[in-house]
Amino acid sequence: MAKSSKLVAARKGRVLVVRRRSDRLWMFPGGRKRVGESERKCLRREISEELPNLRLGSVKLWKEVNAKNPRSGRKMSDAIFVAKSVSGRLKIGDKKEIDKAAWRKPRGLRLTPTSRYIRDKLFPS
């Protein structure tokens, strides 16, 4: 089982990303699972905490990644979900962790290693 869940939502050539306050790196929204929580429930909980006004339609598991990031050497253990539809305002819920949310083009962002991996696989240049 994956240790965390990530959401990939795209529309009009842009992807939904949030920026971590600690290092100002952008990432796909999501976070770590709690004990006994499924990957899907983790995703829904994390989205409701990070972006409380965001409404997700159905989500589909794209891939579970259990690998070592070739650039950073960091171990990845993520369930990556793709949303078919997303609506609502991008209001930040967890302001201690996240300082910005936006629909941005997938290239030209300073991404976390895991989010860079996801971007490169789903949105190759």
Buried (B, 14 or more C-beta within 10 A) or exposed (E): EBBBBBBBBBEEEEBBBBBBBEEEBBBBBBBEBEEEBEBEEBBBBBBBBBBEEBEBEEBEBBBBBEEEBEEEEEEBBBBBBBBEEBEEEBEBBBEEBBBBBEBBEBEEBEBBBBBBBBBEEBBEE
